[in-house]
Amino acid sequence: MAKLGYARVATGNDALEEQVTVLKDYGCDKIFTDDRSSKMNQREGLKALLNYAREGDVVIVIKLDRFARSIQDLQQTTEELRERGIHFISLTQNIDTSKDSDDAVFNWIEIFSEFERELHSERIKLGIENAREKGIKLGRTEADLQMKEKAFEMYHTEEFTMKEIVQETGLSRATIYRYIEKRKGSKEIERQK
């Protein structure tokens, strides 16, 4: 059984060395780290830890927010650990799945994950309702429609390349082609009437 520490820095105030020292003092055999220079979603240290860990090992972090960026992220990662028979310890939150009923710990994490998803969904719905009450139009803007129409006209003059149309309108090739197909379809319907 190996004690594997993980430390991550998220803000300018975090000190990676402090986390590493605490993990060493706790008796970690190996410590994996990610710092501010790590790309947003590419925590190479965490990936290396998950690749290295074996059944019976223990993953140790100072705090949950050093291990995961959201409750969903925490739930996914701890679920992976549980499936692989790897224990998890968070020193600050006093979580230790090697001593506690790990089912209870993981069930709580799953409950909080579902709770966070529901809150996020509610916030989105509330934001949409508030925007509508203020008269803010949601969805495609009139400017988008004007640019699509301009792209359609430029395309049919056969004087412009698709690259020039994209540069002029700021629309993607896919959007332009979809709009052209849509317009062709509506013209066919008009002819049939």
Residue pairs with C-beta under 8 A, 6 or more apart in sequence:
1 56
1 57
1 58
2 29
2 30
2 53
2 54
2 57
2 58
3 26
3 27
3 28
3 29
3 30
3 57
3 58
3 60
4 28
4 29
4 30
4 31
4 32
4 49
4 52
4 53
4 57
4 58
4 59
4 60
5 20
5 23
5 24
5 26
5 28
5 30
5 31
5 32
5 59
5 60
5 61
6 23
6 31
6 32
6 33
6 45
6 46
6 49
6 59
6 60
6 61
6 66
6 67
7 16
7 19
7 20
7 23
7 31
7 32
7 33
7 34
7 45
7 61
7 62
7 66
8 14
8 16
8 19
8 33
8 34
8 35
8 43
8 45
8 46
8 66
8 67
9 15
9 16
9 19
9 34
9 35
9 36
10 36
10 65
10 66
11 36
12 36
16 33
16 35
19 33
19 62
19 66
20 31
20 33
22 62
22 91
23 31
23 60
23 62
24 31
26 60
26 91
28 60
30 52
32 45
32 46
32 48
32 49
32 52
33 45
34 43
34 44
34 45
34 46
38 44
38 45
46 67
46 77
49 59
50 77
50 80
53 59
53 81
53 84
53 86
54 86
55 84
55 85
55 86
56 85
56 86
56 87
57 86
57 87
58 86
58 87
58 88
58 89
58 98
59 81
59 86
59 87
59 88
59 89
60 88
60 89
60 90
60 91
61 67
61 88
61 89
61 90
61 91
62 90
62 91
62 92
63 90
63 91
63 92
63 93
64 74
64 90
64 92
64 93
64 95
67 74
67 77
67 90
68 74
68 77
70 116
71 109
71 112
71 113
71 115
71 116
72 113
72 116
72 117
74 109
74 113
75 109
75 110
75 112
75 113
78 88
78 105
78 106
78 109
79 106
79 110
81 87
81 88
82 97
82 102
82 106
87 96
87 97
87 98
87 102
88 95
88 96
88 97
88 102
88 105
89 95
89 96
89 97
89 98
95 105
97 105
97 106
128 138
131 138
132 138
144 171
147 169
147 170
147 171
148 169
148 171
148 175
148 176
148 179
150 168
150 169
151 165
151 168
151 169
151 171
151 176
151 179
151 180
152 176
152 179
152 180
152 183
154 160
154 164
154 165
154 168
154 169
155 162
155 165
155 176
155 180
160 168
162 173
162 176
165 171
165 176
166 172
166 173
166 176
169 176
